[in-house]
Amino acid sequence: MNVITVDWERGAAGPSYSQAVANTELVGRQTGLLLGDMMALGVRPSDIHMVGFSLGAHVAACAAHILFNRFRVKVGRITGNFRA
């Protein structure tokens, strides 16, 4: 199992909530492109499970959107508002 964490603390901090929301698209796009590169190396989309809490769930959705639009694949699972 591989686990990738995305630390976007600076982007999530703002300076305002609306800026943090806008940053979800950028972080999601970059995450989606990373996952696309991983798929090119053999990772199966059905094995990808993204977890996000609050705006992190939006990041996961943006990443999945990039994967679908660019590579025409759907990830295995997205879990939003996960609490450990």
C-alpha positions as CSV (number, residue, x, y, z in Angstrom):
1,M,0.0,0.0,0.0
2,N,1.2,3.5,-0.8
3,V,0.0,6.5,1.1
4,I,0.4,10.0,-0.2
5,T,-0.4,13.0,2.0
6,V,-1.0,16.5,0.6
7,D,0.0,19.2,3.0
8,W,-1.7,22.3,1.7
9,E,-1.8,24.1,5.0
10,R,-0.6,27.4,3.5
11,G,-3.2,27.3,0.8
12,A,-6.0,26.4,3.2
13,A,-5.1,29.2,5.6
14,G,-6.3,31.9,3.3
15,P,-5.8,34.9,3.8
16,S,-9.6,34.5,3.6
17,Y,-12.0,31.6,3.4
18,S,-12.9,32.5,-0.2
19,Q,-9.2,32.4,-1.2
20,A,-8.8,29.0,0.5
21,V,-11.8,27.7,-1.5
22,A,-10.2,29.0,-4.7
23,N,-7.0,27.2,-3.7
24,T,-8.7,23.8,-3.6
25,E,-8.8,23.8,-7.4
26,L,-5.1,24.4,-7.8
27,V,-4.2,21.8,-5.2
28,G,-6.7,19.4,-6.6
29,R,-5.3,19.9,-10.1
30,Q,-1.8,19.2,-9.0
31,T,-2.9,16.1,-7.1
32,G,-4.8,14.9,-10.1
33,L,-1.7,15.3,-12.3
34,L,0.4,13.4,-9.8
35,L,-2.1,10.6,-9.7
36,G,-2.1,10.6,-13.5
37,D,1.7,10.1,-13.5
38,M,1.3,7.3,-11.1
39,M,-1.3,5.6,-13.3
40,A,1.2,5.8,-16.1
41,L,3.6,3.8,-13.9
42,G,1.0,1.1,-13.3
43,V,-1.3,2.3,-10.5
44,R,-4.9,1.1,-11.3
45,P,-7.5,3.9,-10.9
46,S,-9.8,1.4,-9.1
47,D,-7.1,1.1,-6.4
48,I,-7.0,4.9,-5.7
49,H,-8.9,6.0,-2.5
50,M,-8.8,9.6,-1.7
51,V,-9.8,11.0,1.7
52,G,-10.4,14.6,2.5
53,F,-11.9,16.5,5.4
54,S,-13.8,19.8,4.9
55,L,-12.0,21.7,2.1
56,G,-9.8,18.7,1.7
57,A,-12.8,16.8,0.4
58,H,-13.1,19.5,-2.3
59,V,-9.5,19.0,-3.2
60,A,-10.1,15.3,-3.6
61,A,-13.1,16.0,-5.9
62,C,-11.1,18.4,-8.0
63,A,-8.4,15.8,-8.4
64,A,-10.9,13.2,-9.4
65,H,-12.4,15.7,-11.9
66,I,-8.9,16.2,-13.5
67,L,-8.4,12.4,-13.7
68,F,-11.8,12.0,-15.4
69,N,-11.4,15.0,-17.8
70,R,-7.8,14.3,-18.8
71,F,-7.5,10.5,-18.6
72,R,-11.2,9.4,-18.8
73,V,-10.8,7.3,-15.6
74,K,-12.7,7.3,-12.3
75,V,-11.0,6.7,-9.0
76,G,-12.0,3.8,-6.9
77,R,-13.3,5.8,-4.0
78,I,-13.5,9.3,-2.4
79,T,-14.3,9.6,1.2
80,G,-15.2,13.1,2.5
81,N,-15.3,14.4,6.0
82,F,-13.3,11.4,7.3
83,R,-12.7,11.5,11.0
84,A,-10.0,9.3,12.6
